[in-house]
Amino acid sequence: MISPETILAVRERTDILAVVGEHVPSLKRRGRSFVGLCPFHKEKSPSFHVNPDRGFYHCFGCKESGSAIDFVMKLEGATFPEAVRSLAERLGLSVEETHAAPTEVDRQKRQKDDLYAVSQLAAVFFEQQLRDHPDREYALAELDRRGLRPSFAGGHGGPEVDQALQAFRIGYAPPEWDGLAKFVRAQGISPLTAETAGLLAPRTSGAGHYDRFRHRLMFAVVDPQGRVLAFSGRALEPHPSEKRDPSDKPAKYINSPETPIYTKGAMLFGIHAARHAIRSAGEAVVVEGNFDVVSLHARGITNVVAPLGTAFTLEQAKLLRRFASDVVLLFDADAAGRKAVAASAAPLAEAGLSAKVASLPEGKDPDEVIRERGPDAVADLVAQARSITTYQIDTLLDASFAQSDAFERARRVSEVMKILSADSDPIVRAMHKSYADQLAGRLDLVRSGSDAFRALEQSVRRAVANVPRPKPKATRPGLPEEGGPPPPPEGPKDARIAHRSPEVSKRREIVGALIEYPSSSTIPRRPRRSTCSPARACSS
């Protein structure tokens, strides 16, 4: 824990004008304050004021205000201790700790500093190998396939591609077993430190270490403060030195293990490069793969991150919440992508993020879409994103619903009820009649009179019959009941009649009851296989 004396020294000695000026270069003096365009929201007329005498800033547009520490926390997505340490480093102040044995605190800090340093060196090593190693063409070919070949290797993507590759610290891990191990030793770093950082692994026979990442395209995992924490390595075409069965394919990605500076599921790939764009847009786009992030960034869509091969977690959602309140999931249009959407709903909601889902063309990922159709096509998909609830319901009630048997339709109906009843968003719950109409319409498409479907309808009616009816509250004529949905908008006479028709009301009553009381519904079971035989009587 940072001592109060250190915090006070940072507050008193930090020049807020210098800190803010690095990010708001157009500051102009106006009386005792300096004014410029706010870095926290889009604006054309400057409303962001900095008062160096009093050591605070205030935006009259978005109402953000605070000290230099608050500015670093907001802009960099840093925690309070991280912001204090960053400013203390600028000032050349030593950070004093309290509530722990000084020797243990110092040991932990030194260890983390060493791990940050060796990870940074590894990133430099991998970047240099992409430029100089004789086998670099394996990695360059993978980049070339995606239109991301750097200009130093004859690429024609322009400065945007070069900047994206630099921003994400793209490099190449050579095929040698000890390329990185030799490099860190030459820098005077203990192999044990590199092992703790997840870069080297101990040999199973004999002494020494070998490189964890070999013959892979490397992506650096960088935190919002710009520190290299870990790496993700993508498999390439086999190298002649690799002796393995052609059918024995390596893992597509190998990620760093957990270390004292890296926790799986707590960091997002691309967050450092995307943080300013996310804040400016007020929205983050989450994709599945590292290449999706780099490809979109290189082509102008820069508010993009990925969850590093893990299911989207609450920690990652909270990290995004530091920079924006809205998220669009741009996951692949396959079963795995739909499963990832469902798994992301709870952590996003718990973190207080408003989440939507953008639908990709079947069989395409974001990298393919932007290469084939351009950034405008991806931007259009993001703009047309639907809420997670709507996306899940639309997926359950898609065209295949009509071709499904009665039992599969019953299962999907039950899933719809669970989704709606679990959604705590009052706006979504207020729309339950709209969802009920949509579901009823789907049911009409397949109303066949089959025994299974009649059983489903009967179970729904029984559920409705057992639902206790709250007494309606007295309201003035023409006004909706408290907490209830608004009356239907005025429209053509036929539409108003349809709204009041007994059939529509019945549908809404049945489906609405299922939404509110999903556990009371039953799904018809498939009939048991008959055990009758000519020599054996059937039991009823």
Secondary structure as UniProt FT lines:
FT   HELIX           4..13
FT   HELIX           16..21
FT   TURN            22..23
FT   TURN            25..26
FT   STRAND          28..30
FT   TURN            31..32
FT   STRAND          33..36
FT   STRAND          48..51
FT   TURN            52..55
FT   STRAND          56..59
FT   TURN            60..62
FT   STRAND          65..66
FT   HELIX           68..76
FT   HELIX           80..91
FT   HELIX           102..132
FT   TURN            134..135
FT   HELIX           136..145
FT   TURN            146..147
FT   HELIX           151..153
FT   HELIX           159..167
FT   TURN            168..169
FT   STRAND          171..173
FT   HELIX           179..186
FT   TURN            187..188
FT   HELIX           191..196
FT   TURN            197..198
FT   STRAND          200..202
FT   STRAND          209..211
FT   STRAND          216..222
FT   TURN            224..225
FT   STRAND          228..235
FT   TURN            240..241
FT   TURN            246..247
FT   STRAND          253..255
FT   TURN            260..261
FT   TURN            264..265
FT   HELIX           271..281
FT   STRAND          283..286
FT   HELIX           290..298
FT   TURN            299..300
FT   STRAND          304..306
FT   TURN            308..309
FT   HELIX           314..321
FT   TURN            322..323
FT   STRAND          326..329
FT   HELIX           335..350
FT   TURN            351..352
FT   STRAND          354..357
FT   TURN            362..363
FT   HELIX           366..373
FT   HELIX           375..383
FT   STRAND          386..387
FT   HELIX           388..396
FT   HELIX           400..403
FT   HELIX           406..422
FT   HELIX           426..430
FT   HELIX           432..445
FT   HELIX           451..465
FT   TURN            477..478
FT   TURN            482..483
FT   HELIX           493..500
FT   HELIX           502..516
FT   HELIX           518..520
FT   TURN            534..535
//
